[in-house]
Amino acid sequence: MTSEEEIVELVRDLQRVVRSVHATDTDRAVAAEHLRGARDLLGTGDPRERSRRLSAFSGDLNPVAPPMRIRNGTLDDGRPALLASVRLDRQREGPPQSVHGGVLAGMFDELMGGAHRINGGLAGMTGRLTVRYRRPTPLDEDLLLRAWIHDERKRRVTVRADCSVATAAGDGPERPAITAEAEAFFIRVDFERLDDIMRSRAGGETPQPAPGRTDE
């Protein structure tokens, strides 16, 4: 039996091929017929519900996602952190042989969005994200991203993060080379109210600012 994950990985492989190769007119025409057939076959299923597995950066069921593999961990000083491993190819290229800065920012936002709840707090939304690009982040190498809470208050949590080349040394005898750093703050909101507000867009209404928690 073919799993959903296998289908997603095949789509990722197709993206790599399309990105890398100039196909002939004949091959494109034949491939297009196969793709239309696959689309029609797969399009007969039930709609998916919202899920972390569909995330644009870590979703194993999202063909657009690299995806990052996220796990719990600790910093050198023992503080809890979220860690993410990822390897990016030319589909995420910005400067020559380097990761696009916007891709890095998106991965930081994804990881930090999870890290702001590492102490068990309520969910929130990104209020501001700042990225410092210290050196080019290479393609086709194993990367490690780390995110941890820097400051936590009633409704606002500040998170810091960094990205390093997992196999390289650079900033010290045993420390990997840091390619980028980020800081963000997250505002805890009432997601049930937010869902109602965003659904109102279908009626032509303009979304309002994210609602705060009514119980804080």
Number of C-alpha atoms within 10 A of each C-alpha: 4 6 7 11 13 12 14 17 15 13 15 17 13 13 14 14 12 12 11 11 8 10 12 8 9 9 10 12 12 10 13 12 11 12 12 10 12 11 11 11 10 10 10 8 8 7 7 7 7 8 9 13 14 17 18 19 25 23 18 21 20 20 22 18 18 20 22 24 16 18 12 13 16 14 13 7 6 8 10 17 24 23 24 23 17 19 16 20 15 16 16 17 17 16 12 11 15 18 21 19 19 12 15 21 18 14 23 28 25 20 25 31 21 17 25 33 19 17 11 8 13 16 16 23 18 18 14 12 18 14 19 13 17 12 11 17 26 21 21 14 15 15 23 21 26 26 32 26 23 14 12 16 8 10 16 18 23 22 25 23 24 20 26 22 20 17 11 15 14 13 10 8 7 9 12 18 19 23 18 21 21 21 21 22 24 22 22 24 19 17 17 9 14 17 11 11 18 15 13 13 11 9 8 8 11 11 13 9 8 19 15 16 15 7 5 7
